[in-house]
Amino acid sequence: MSSQPPAAQPLLSIIVATFNAARTVERCLASVVAQSSRNWELIVMDGASTDSTMTIVERFASDVTHAVSEPDNGIYDAWNKALALARGHYVCFLGADDAFSDQEAIASVIDAMAGDSFDLISSRCRWIDADGIFTGEGGDAWDFRKLGRHMPICHPGLWHARALFDHHGCFDASYRITGDLDFLLRLPMSTRSLHLNRVTVTVENAGISRAQVLRRLREQRRALTACPRIGPVKAWVVWLDKIWRYPIARAFNLPF
């Protein structure tokens, strides 16, 4: 475990969970360090990688506030551990295969806030494949009514007010793919949000949520079932609507 001395409270805590991520983690961390705004802290929570992940992380030691490598129970367990260390007013999560899109990504969000305060600040993301080839773009504004049937928000790079976790709890670590959806479903209609219609994050289409679609759909159904405003009947309707579309999307290599 390594850590930097505490400084003034940063605006943003950037949390990166890793496990055997040597192929992509340097790209991720380099994109953080390259930001024109320095009003952030960086927390790396590693699940006891057996490859060179932590060797790469150590190269960024001067910019990493906390680096912890120990066994965990999945990404949401790692995020919860990192949240216990986070001091930022806002928190965002990057996968080890994600990266900020450009050097002004954080600064552009700060400019869009214009000194105001929000519960969630969303933006758009650019999808690439493992070779770095552009495959699409997505990410819409927070919409309380649509969340459930769809996941309109791009979660990588989504800024969460730190107070949300104090009021609504942390992530349910029993999920492996859709713990972020489960958390967002807990938020009330009064959630105050801002959407920046700008790409701020590049997301590689190789993560677990994209590789294990059927498992993701089962977990989505479970999260929707547990949500009081949706419940089991609507959850099954949403699942059935998605399950018949999946073979079509797979056949035509469409995002799903």
C-alpha positions as CSV (number, residue, x, y, z in Angstrom):
1,M,0.0,0.0,0.0
2,S,1.2,3.5,-0.8
3,S,-0.3,6.9,-0.2
4,Q,0.5,10.5,-0.6
5,P,0.3,13.0,2.4
6,P,-3.2,14.6,2.7
7,A,-3.7,17.9,1.1
8,A,-6.6,20.4,0.8
9,Q,-9.9,18.7,0.0
10,P,-10.0,18.0,-3.8
11,L,-13.0,18.7,-5.9
12,L,-13.0,15.2,-7.5
13,S,-11.9,11.8,-6.3
14,I,-11.1,9.5,-9.3
15,I,-11.3,5.8,-8.4
16,V,-9.7,3.2,-10.6
17,A,-10.3,-0.5,-9.7
18,T,-7.8,-2.9,-11.3
19,F,-7.1,-6.6,-11.6
20,N,-4.5,-8.0,-14.0
21,A,-4.9,-4.8,-16.0
22,A,-1.3,-4.4,-17.2
23,R,-2.5,-4.1,-20.9
24,T,-4.5,-0.9,-20.3
25,V,-3.9,0.6,-16.9
26,E,-1.0,2.9,-18.1
27,R,-3.3,4.5,-20.7
28,C,-5.9,5.0,-18.0
29,L,-3.6,6.6,-15.4
30,A,-1.7,8.7,-18.0
31,S,-5.0,10.2,-19.1
32,V,-5.6,11.3,-15.5
33,V,-2.2,12.8,-15.0
34,A,-2.5,14.7,-18.3
35,Q,-5.5,16.7,-17.2
36,S,-5.1,20.4,-17.3
37,S,-7.1,20.7,-14.1
38,R,-5.3,19.3,-11.0
39,N,-8.3,19.6,-8.6
40,W,-8.5,15.9,-8.1
41,E,-7.1,12.9,-6.1
42,L,-6.4,9.5,-7.6
43,I,-7.2,6.3,-5.8
44,V,-6.2,2.9,-7.3
45,M,-7.7,-0.2,-5.7
46,D,-6.2,-3.4,-7.0
47,G,-7.5,-6.9,-6.4
48,A,-4.1,-8.5,-5.8
49,S,-3.0,-8.6,-9.4
50,T,-0.6,-11.3,-10.4
51,D,0.7,-9.5,-13.5
52,S,2.7,-6.2,-13.7
53,T,-0.3,-4.0,-12.9
54,M,1.1,-2.6,-9.7
55,T,4.5,-2.1,-11.2
56,I,2.9,0.2,-13.7
57,V,0.9,1.9,-11.0
58,E,4.1,2.6,-9.1
59,R,5.3,4.6,-12.0
60,F,2.6,7.1,-11.2
61,A,3.3,7.2,-7.5
62,S,3.8,10.9,-7.4
63,D,0.2,11.4,-8.7
64,V,-1.6,8.6,-6.9
65,T,-3.0,9.5,-3.5
66,H,-3.7,5.9,-2.5
67,A,-2.7,2.7,-4.1
68,V,-3.9,-0.5,-2.4
69,S,-3.4,-4.1,-3.6
70,E,-5.2,-6.8,-1.7
71,P,-7.8,-9.5,-2.5
72,D,-11.4,-8.2,-2.9
73,N,-14.8,-9.5,-3.8
74,G,-15.2,-7.9,-7.1
75,I,-15.3,-4.3,-8.6
76,Y,-18.0,-3.0,-6.3
77,D,-16.2,-4.2,-3.2
78,A,-13.1,-2.4,-4.5
79,W,-15.1,0.7,-5.1
80,N,-16.5,0.6,-1.6
81,K,-13.1,0.3,-0.1
82,A,-11.9,3.3,-2.2
83,L,-15.0,5.3,-1.2
84,A,-13.8,5.0,2.4
85,L,-10.6,6.8,1.4
86,A,-12.1,9.4,-0.9
87,R,-12.1,13.0,0.2
88,G,-13.5,14.7,-2.9
89,H,-16.7,16.6,-3.0
90,Y,-17.5,14.5,-6.1
91,V,-16.4,10.9,-7.0
92,C,-16.1,9.3,-10.4
93,F,-15.1,5.8,-11.4
94,L,-12.9,4.8,-14.3
95,G,-12.3,1.2,-15.4
96,A,-8.7,0.2,-15.9
97,D,-9.5,0.0,-19.6
98,D,-11.2,3.4,-19.7
99,A,-9.5,6.8,-20.1
100,F,-10.3,10.5,-20.1
101,S,-10.9,11.5,-23.7
102,D,-8.6,14.6,-23.7
103,Q,-6.6,16.9,-21.4
104,E,-9.6,19.2,-20.9
105,A,-12.1,16.6,-19.8
106,I,-12.2,17.5,-16.1
107,A,-11.9,21.2,-16.8
108,S,-14.9,21.1,-19.2
109,V,-17.1,19.6,-16.4
110,I,-15.9,22.2,-13.9
111,D,-16.7,25.0,-16.4
112,A,-20.1,23.5,-17.1
113,M,-20.9,23.5,-13.4
114,A,-20.4,27.3,-13.3
115,G,-19.9,27.3,-9.6
116,D,-23.2,25.5,-8.9
117,S,-23.6,22.2,-7.1
118,F,-25.3,19.0,-8.4
119,D,-25.9,15.4,-7.3
120,L,-24.9,13.9,-10.6
121,I,-23.0,15.3,-13.5
122,S,-23.1,13.2,-16.7
123,S,-21.4,13.5,-20.0
124,R,-20.9,11.4,-23.2
125,C,-18.4,8.6,-23.8
126,R,-16.7,7.2,-26.9
127,W,-16.5,3.4,-27.4
128,I,-13.5,1.7,-28.8
129,D,-12.5,-1.9,-29.4
130,A,-9.4,-3.6,-28.0
131,D,-7.4,-2.2,-31.0
132,G,-8.4,1.3,-30.2
133,I,-10.8,1.6,-33.2
134,F,-13.9,3.8,-32.7
135,T,-17.1,1.8,-32.5
136,G,-19.7,4.3,-31.3
137,E,-20.7,7.0,-28.9
138,G,-23.2,7.2,-26.1
139,G,-24.3,8.7,-22.8
140,D,-27.4,10.8,-22.2
141,A,-28.7,12.8,-19.2
142,W,-30.0,11.4,-16.0
143,D,-33.7,10.6,-16.4
144,F,-35.4,9.2,-13.3
145,R,-38.3,7.8,-15.3
146,K,-36.3,6.1,-18.0
147,L,-33.7,4.5,-15.7
148,G,-34.5,0.9,-15.4
149,R,-35.8,0.0,-18.8
150,H,-32.6,1.7,-20.1
151,M,-29.3,2.7,-18.7
152,P,-29.0,6.1,-20.4
153,I,-26.1,7.4,-18.4
154,C,-22.5,6.6,-19.3
155,H,-21.3,5.5,-15.8
156,P,-17.5,5.7,-16.5
157,G,-16.7,9.3,-15.7
158,L,-20.1,10.1,-14.1
159,W,-19.5,12.5,-11.3
160,H,-21.4,11.6,-8.1
161,A,-21.7,14.0,-5.2
162,R,-19.9,12.2,-2.3
163,A,-23.0,12.9,-0.1
164,L,-25.1,10.5,-2.2
165,F,-23.2,7.5,-0.8
166,D,-23.7,8.8,2.8
167,H,-27.5,9.2,2.2
168,H,-28.2,6.1,0.0
169,G,-25.5,3.6,0.9
170,C,-22.5,2.3,-1.0
171,F,-22.5,-0.4,-3.8
172,D,-24.0,-3.8,-3.2
173,A,-20.9,-6.0,-3.6
174,S,-23.0,-9.1,-4.3
175,Y,-23.4,-7.8,-7.9
176,R,-20.7,-8.4,-10.4
177,I,-21.8,-6.3,-13.3
178,T,-24.8,-4.0,-12.5
179,G,-24.0,-2.7,-9.0
180,D,-23.9,0.8,-10.6
181,L,-27.4,0.5,-11.9
182,D,-28.6,-0.9,-8.5
183,F,-27.1,2.2,-6.8
184,L,-28.6,4.7,-9.3
185,L,-32.1,3.1,-8.9
186,R,-31.9,4.1,-5.2
187,L,-31.7,7.8,-6.0
188,P,-34.9,9.8,-5.7
189,M,-36.7,11.9,-8.4
190,S,-35.4,15.0,-6.7
191,T,-31.8,14.1,-7.7
192,R,-30.3,17.3,-9.1
193,S,-28.3,16.7,-12.2
194,L,-26.4,18.3,-15.0
195,H,-25.5,16.9,-18.4
196,L,-22.6,17.9,-20.5
197,N,-23.1,17.1,-24.1
198,R,-19.5,16.4,-24.7
199,V,-17.3,13.3,-24.8
200,T,-15.1,13.2,-21.6
201,V,-14.3,9.4,-21.4
202,T,-13.1,6.7,-23.8
203,V,-14.5,3.3,-22.9
204,E,-13.1,0.1,-24.3
205,N,-15.8,-2.4,-25.3
206,A,-14.1,-5.3,-23.6
207,G,-15.3,-4.9,-20.0
208,I,-17.3,-7.6,-18.2
209,S,-20.7,-5.9,-18.7
210,R,-20.1,-6.1,-22.5
211,A,-18.5,-9.6,-22.5
212,Q,-21.1,-11.3,-20.3
213,V,-24.4,-9.9,-21.7
214,L,-26.7,-12.7,-20.4
215,R,-25.3,-12.4,-16.9
216,R,-25.7,-8.6,-17.1
217,L,-29.4,-9.0,-18.1
218,R,-30.0,-11.4,-15.2
219,E,-28.4,-8.9,-12.8
220,Q,-30.4,-6.0,-14.3
221,R,-33.6,-8.0,-13.7
222,R,-32.6,-8.6,-10.1
223,A,-31.8,-4.8,-9.5
224,L,-35.1,-3.8,-11.1
225,T,-37.0,-6.4,-9.0
226,A,-35.5,-4.9,-5.8
227,C,-36.5,-1.3,-6.8
228,P,-39.8,-0.4,-5.2
229,R,-41.0,1.7,-8.1
230,I,-40.4,-1.1,-10.6
231,G,-40.9,-4.4,-8.9
232,P,-40.8,-8.0,-10.2
233,V,-43.5,-7.8,-12.9
234,K,-42.0,-4.9,-14.7
235,A,-38.5,-6.3,-14.2
236,W,-39.5,-9.5,-16.1
237,V,-41.2,-7.5,-18.8
238,V,-38.0,-5.5,-19.3
239,W,-35.9,-8.7,-19.3
240,L,-38.1,-10.4,-21.8
241,D,-38.0,-7.4,-24.1
242,K,-34.2,-7.4,-24.0
243,I,-33.6,-11.2,-24.2
244,W,-35.3,-11.5,-27.6
245,R,-33.3,-8.5,-29.0
246,Y,-30.0,-9.9,-27.9
247,P,-29.5,-12.6,-30.6
248,I,-30.3,-10.0,-33.3
249,A,-27.8,-7.5,-31.9
250,R,-25.2,-10.3,-31.7
251,A,-25.9,-11.4,-35.2
252,F,-25.4,-7.9,-36.6
253,N,-22.5,-7.0,-34.2
254,L,-24.6,-4.2,-32.7
255,P,-24.0,-2.6,-29.3
256,F,-26.2,-4.2,-26.6
